[in-house]
């Protein structure tokens, strides 16, 4: 049930992200948005595996987790400068509390990377991993992402 809600949220989120990118003029903001879209795409690999709507492939899951870790780490530098654009989805709180934002991004990266290394070759093992990653993403979005 939790994974179904998570999958639906990511599907809606990706559609909204694609629409939000239209008309973005600030290249730094666009790069941040592209990074977040790439992170969501990694979840699009993982969530269907958990739900059983795509076949489980441990190597593909590990690759998605490693890519998610790299993208999360990259987000720190992408958000370091308080760039803005009328189409941005970033709240000013990111820069008011950048240490927390950075900590959350690096925590997600560490979680994804550690899970990639230790991921057993079973669909059941992936489910709690995806749930923890989803909670991490949602926790950051609740504080630092504008609702458009």
Secondary structure, DSSP 8 states (H G I E B T S, - for coil): -HHHHHHHHHHHHHHHHHHHHTT---HHHHHHHHHHHHHHHHHHHHHHHHHTSS---HHHHHHHHHHHHHHHHHHHHHHHS----TT--B-THHHHTHHHHHHHHHHHHHHHHHHHHH--SSHHHHHHHHHHHHHHHHHHHHHHB---
